[in-house]
Amino acid sequence: MLWEAEFRMQPRGIERDNFHAALTPLILSNIHAPRGKKFTIQDFMHEDAQSKKDRETKAFLARMRAFSSPTKQEQS
């Protein structure tokens, strides 16, 4: 019961730990990155296989929709 009360007062969890673990490689990568290349925290966050697959699928479908939708010039 003590741990449950502690967790309610100061919630820590996988996402926070993941963020802290990704912070160091983010800083080091941005220090050593070539000019014009900027990494984001999402580049270093751990993501389970299913979540990654879902995110990539959504991004692919969004690109396909954008590619297949007619432009304003084509509609006129």
KEZADO-118886 format. One line per field, with one value per residue: residue number from 1; y negated, x negated, z negated of N, C-alpha, C, O, CB in turn. Coordinates in steps of 0.001 Angstrom, whole numbers, plus 500000, padded with zeros to 6 digits. Glycine has a CB too. Example, Ala and Ser with C-alpha at 12.3 -4.5 7.8 and 13.67 -1.06 7.14 Angstrom:
2
n	1, 2;
n_yy	505690, 502250;
n_xx	486810, 487150;
n_zz	492200, 492920;
ca_yy	504500, 501060;
ca_xx	487700, 486330;
ca_zz	492200, 492860;
c_yy	503300, 499970;
c_xx	486800, 487100;
c_zz	492200, 492130;
o_yy	503319, 498862;
o_xx	485764, 486591;
o_zz	491535, 491961;
cb_yy	504473, 500598;
cb_xx	488692, 485916;
cb_zz	490954, 494275;
This chain:
76
n	1, 2, 3, 4, 5, 6, 7, 8, 9, 10, 11, 12, 13, 14, 15, 16, 17, 18, 19, 20, 21, 22, 23, 24, 25, 26, 27, 28, 29, 30, 31, 32, 33, 34, 35, 36, 37, 38, 39, 40, 41, 42, 43, 44, 45, 46, 47, 48, 49, 50, 51, 52, 53, 54, 55, 56, 57, 58, 59, 60, 61, 62, 63, 64, 65, 66, 67, 68, 69, 70, 71, 72, 73, 74, 75, 76;
n_yy	501188, 498812, 498282, 497875, 495519, 493794, 493801, 492544, 489998, 489125, 489782, 492056, 493662, 495892, 494266, 491850, 492781, 493728, 491327, 490029, 491788, 491425, 488840, 488305, 489595, 488030, 485409, 485809, 486714, 484488, 482687, 483750, 483954, 483459, 480243, 478781, 481090, 482204, 483865, 485299, 485849, 487983, 489582, 491179, 492452, 495394, 497775, 500071, 502968, 503274, 500738, 499179, 500259, 499576, 496748, 496283, 497328, 495581, 493194, 493857, 494247, 491650, 490276, 491479, 490695, 487928, 487850, 488862, 487127, 484627, 481608, 478047, 476835, 478954, 479515, 477365;
n_xx	499185, 497961, 496297, 498195, 499427, 497237, 496771, 499098, 498685, 496275, 496069, 494239, 492895, 492772, 492728, 491574, 489079, 488128, 487920, 485900, 483774, 483389, 482511, 479705, 478323, 479522, 478565, 475779, 475719, 476713, 474674, 472562, 473522, 473660, 473662, 476869, 478246, 480526, 481451, 484316, 486037, 487730, 486372, 484793, 486320, 487523, 489533, 492126, 492512, 495090, 496292, 494514, 494893, 497599, 497421, 495740, 497353, 499576, 498266, 497410, 499893, 500913, 499092, 499678, 502349, 502006, 500494, 502267, 504418, 506105, 504625, 505250, 505055, 505480, 508138, 509511;
n_zz	500000, 499386, 501588, 503581, 502654, 502776, 505527, 506442, 505413, 506581, 509621, 511454, 514224, 517032, 519348, 518445, 517555, 519979, 521381, 519892, 520331, 523039, 523250, 522828, 525090, 527066, 526608, 526930, 529589, 530989, 530433, 531878, 534427, 538000, 539661, 540032, 539489, 537176, 534337, 532686, 529576, 529937, 531734, 530195, 528331, 526816, 528421, 528551, 530674, 531900, 531553, 533023, 535577, 535984, 535928, 538154, 540188, 540104, 540829, 543410, 544709, 544511, 546138, 548604, 548950, 549172, 551465, 553347, 553366, 555246, 556477, 556101, 558593, 560341, 559824, 560885;
ca_yy	500000, 497648, 497999, 497315, 494128, 493056, 493649, 491532, 488686, 488787, 490863, 492314, 494832, 496268, 493130, 490923, 493446, 493752, 489963, 489769, 492610, 490888, 487485, 488281, 489778, 486890, 484305, 486179, 486776, 483128, 482055, 484306, 484068, 482515, 479039, 478968, 482297, 482001, 485000, 484996, 486845, 489161, 490433, 492039, 493064, 496801, 497999, 501500, 503316, 503021, 499286, 498693, 500679, 498753, 495382, 496289, 497555, 494322, 492232, 494293, 493950, 490197, 489888, 491947, 489814, 486636, 488065, 489167, 486084, 483670, 480250, 477046, 476606, 480092, 479448, 476288;
ca_xx	500000, 497075, 495858, 499343, 499571, 496090, 496983, 500133, 498134, 495252, 496109, 493090, 493255, 491978, 492550, 490622, 487778, 487758, 487501, 484594, 482770, 483172, 481982, 478246, 477922, 479999, 477619, 474516, 475893, 476825, 473361, 471678, 474217, 473208, 474489, 478156, 478903, 480981, 482205, 485358, 486116, 488432, 485412, 484107, 487267, 487814, 490907, 492333, 492654, 496447, 496491, 493713, 495570, 498805, 497012, 495247, 498507, 500322, 497477, 497465, 501229, 501024, 498336, 500417, 503513, 501522, 500035, 503375, 505443, 505843, 504259, 506250, 504949, 506091, 509578, 510078;
ca_zz	500000, 499371, 502950, 504305, 502220, 503327, 506965, 506641, 505080, 507559, 510618, 512316, 514999, 518191, 520265, 517861, 517608, 521385, 521713, 519279, 521006, 524388, 523180, 522996, 526493, 527855, 526440, 527561, 531041, 531521, 530343, 532908, 535715, 539026, 539779, 540671, 538971, 535802, 533827, 531711, 528501, 530461, 532429, 529233, 527410, 527084, 528857, 528774, 532097, 532398, 531624, 534145, 536796, 536103, 536282, 539531, 541060, 540173, 541603, 544812, 545237, 544642, 547350, 549772, 549114, 549658, 552826, 554245, 553408, 556323, 556070, 556479, 560043, 561029, 559625, 561704;
c_yy	498741, 497268, 497409, 495852, 493275, 492802, 492598, 490129, 488217, 489888, 490921, 493555, 495015, 495073, 492140, 491515, 493472, 492380, 489676, 490576, 492060, 489526, 487412, 488542, 488649, 485744, 484614, 486216, 485385, 482375, 482486, 484427, 483088, 481317, 479342, 480194, 482054, 483197, 484511, 486099, 488123, 490100, 491451, 492698, 494520, 496937, 499487, 501743, 502976, 501521, 498691, 499039, 499838, 497326, 495309, 496494, 496274, 493278, 492578, 493954, 492447, 489711, 490302, 491081, 488463, 486746, 488222, 488078, 485062, 482294, 479277, 476788, 477723, 480049, 478400, 476658;
c_xx	499136, 496630, 496990, 499543, 498451, 496286, 498050, 499598, 497128, 495208, 494827, 493473, 492349, 491714, 491524, 489213, 487246, 487235, 486115, 483487, 482439, 482500, 480476, 477831, 478405, 479003, 476302, 474622, 475996, 475507, 472487, 472323, 473628, 474152, 475778, 478917, 479253, 481830, 483276, 485377, 486796, 487495, 484769, 485034, 487497, 489295, 491080, 492680, 494039, 496716, 495733, 494396, 496825, 498461, 496544, 496384, 499318, 499583, 497510, 498810, 501436, 500273, 499089, 501654, 503100, 501091, 501194, 504437, 505110, 505474, 505330, 506237, 505631, 507610, 510230, 510213;
c_zz	500000, 500776, 503774, 503938, 502779, 504824, 507252, 506382, 506134, 508611, 511447, 513106, 516187, 519102, 519737, 517900, 519034, 521813, 521152, 519948, 522393, 524373, 523427, 524442, 527407, 527791, 527145, 529082, 531650, 531439, 531518, 534288, 536724, 539097, 540529, 540180, 537515, 535404, 532859, 530661, 528992, 531217, 531490, 528223, 527808, 527458, 529125, 530242, 532652, 532526, 532807, 535472, 537040, 536546, 537732, 540530, 541220, 541000, 543091, 545440, 545424, 545881, 548614, 550023, 549676, 551118, 553795, 554306, 554480, 555762, 556544, 557990, 560823, 560927, 560517, 563147;
o_yy	497716, 496088, 496519, 495027, 492148, 491712, 491836, 489176, 487051, 490818, 489935, 494374, 494374, 494892, 491642, 490818, 493263, 492283, 489142, 490079, 492221, 489098, 486539, 487766, 488349, 485175, 483775, 485789, 485130, 481514, 481673, 484957, 482016, 481382, 480063, 480318, 481733, 483506, 483431, 487163, 489216, 491290, 492474, 493431, 494836, 496293, 500094, 500827, 502446, 501085, 497813, 498207, 499433, 496764, 494383, 495895, 495917, 492557, 491689, 493440, 492022, 488834, 489549, 490769, 487918, 485825, 487767, 488094, 484666, 481885, 479654, 476551, 477475, 480498, 478543, 475849;
o_xx	499535, 496587, 496753, 499801, 498689, 495997, 497919, 500003, 497132, 494409, 494412, 494282, 491305, 490593, 490693, 488259, 486055, 486231, 485255, 482373, 481314, 481967, 480019, 477044, 477762, 478641, 475773, 473701, 475428, 475237, 471757, 471709, 473153, 475295, 475781, 480115, 478380, 482821, 483151, 484790, 486482, 487785, 484256, 484572, 487646, 490168, 490281, 493092, 494147, 497310, 496240, 494465, 497089, 499119, 496906, 496376, 499706, 500199, 497624, 498872, 502067, 500759, 499128, 501972, 503768, 501307, 501118, 505279, 503952, 505959, 506218, 507285, 506279, 508302, 511401, 510675;
o_zz	500553, 501124, 504592, 504814, 503213, 505318, 508210, 507048, 506529, 508510, 512055, 512670, 516317, 519577, 520497, 518243, 519266, 522519, 521852, 520110, 522866, 525396, 524165, 524983, 528413, 528821, 527875, 529779, 532712, 532276, 532084, 535215, 536351, 538646, 541527, 540434, 536708, 536066, 532282, 530857, 528522, 531334, 531943, 527349, 528989, 526877, 529838, 530954, 533758, 533512, 533505, 536377, 538172, 537421, 538458, 541605, 542333, 541784, 543934, 546557, 546392, 546596, 549587, 551170, 550556, 551907, 554936, 555204, 554614, 554706, 557308, 558592, 561840, 561841, 560870, 563951;
cb_yy	500006, 497922, 499268, 498117, 494035, 493838, 494990, 491811, 488729, 488603, 490682, 492512, 494739, 497371, 492417, 490578, 494873, 494170, 488937, 490091, 494055, 490790, 486894, 489315, 491100, 486422, 484029, 487527, 487588, 482359, 482407, 485656, 483812, 483209, 477919, 479063, 483566, 480666, 486016, 484855, 486271, 488726, 489580, 491248, 492281, 497694, 497151, 502048, 504799, 503664, 498613, 499296, 502167, 498723, 494895, 497381, 498680, 493781, 492197, 495803, 494512, 489497, 490533, 493415, 489623, 486131, 489282, 490447, 485397, 483553, 479852, 475734, 476497, 481406, 479152, 475063;
cb_xx	500930, 495855, 495329, 500623, 499588, 494771, 497381, 501325, 497469, 493859, 497313, 491725, 494678, 492676, 493882, 491022, 487879, 488960, 488515, 484639, 483261, 484488, 482298, 477596, 478452, 481378, 477369, 474057, 477134, 477901, 472678, 471202, 475733, 473118, 473715, 477965, 477989, 481786, 481269, 486751, 486879, 489570, 484336, 483081, 488605, 487464, 491249, 493453, 492381, 497489, 496038, 492287, 495933, 499563, 495893, 494190, 499396, 500580, 496022, 497206, 502305, 500483, 496921, 500826, 504238, 500350, 499144, 504011, 505581, 507070, 502866, 505999, 503473, 505566, 509887, 509246;
cb_zz	498804, 498497, 503617, 504001, 500691, 503085, 507591, 505733, 503703, 506881, 511546, 511490, 515452, 518966, 520496, 516419, 517053, 522256, 521174, 517787, 521121, 525125, 521840, 522082, 527009, 527357, 524945, 527047, 531393, 530773, 529005, 532474, 535544, 540404, 540492, 542136, 539125, 535655, 533137, 532399, 527290, 531377, 533080, 528503, 527393, 525843, 530128, 527846, 532295, 531465, 530314, 534096, 536718, 534765, 535345, 539711, 540500, 538769, 541097, 544916, 544302, 543380, 547341, 549591, 547773, 548789, 552889, 553831, 552039, 557243, 556638, 555720, 560466, 560452, 558176, 561596;
